[in-house]
C-alpha cells in the first residue's frame, strides 16, 4: 500500500497570483499518477494522468510535472481565478488501484 | 447526457434497514468502482469491477455487496444499515484499469438514523 502525501493541506491565494502544490509517493511499484479537481458539493473531475518520468501536462492555466525516480509531482496554477477554488487530489496507481491523497484545498481570495 | 449516474442522490433510512444504490455509466467503460467518502472527506475504494468481474474488494463489512448485472451497471446493496454507514458514496468508471482517468457520478448521500 502506497503512502501518499499532499502538501500543503490548504492554501489561500490572492486572485491573479500563481501557485503550486506537491504530491509525494513511494517511487517503487509506480504505474501512473492521476490528478483530480474536486469542487465543493460536486464530484472529482480528472485533470491529468501521467506515466513517464519527466512528463509534463498542461490544461489551460493548470499544468503538472512528474518525477517518478524521486516520487513526486507538482501541480501549478498560473494566474489563479475564483473558479480554481477546489480541493486538488493526487492518486498514484499501483497494481491498477488508485491510492488517493488527502488533497490540497485551494481557496482563491478575490 | 449524464455519463455516470447514481440513484438516489439522497437516502435517509433507519438502522437495520436494507437499501440499494444504483449506478449506471453510458461511456462504454470496462471498469466501475464504488468509493466511500469518509468523515475526514477522504476517498476510500470499496469495490472495483472489470467487465462484470470483481477485481478489488477492500476491507468492507460483508453487509456491503456489489452487483454488476452488466458492464454498464454496478449497484451497491447494503444490509442491516448502521449509523457508521452514513457517508457519501461515489460510483466511478474508467475505460481501462490504471491508465484510464475515472469519471465520477454525482454521489449518494446516505444518512442512517
Interface residues (C-beta under 8 A of the other chain):
Chain A: X31 X32 X34 X36 X42 X43 X44 X45 X46 X49 X51 X87 X89 X93 X96 X97 X98 X100 X102 X103
Chain B: X40 X41 X42 X43 X44 X45 X48 X55 X56 X90 X97 X98 X99 X100 X101 X102 X103 X104 X105 X106 X107
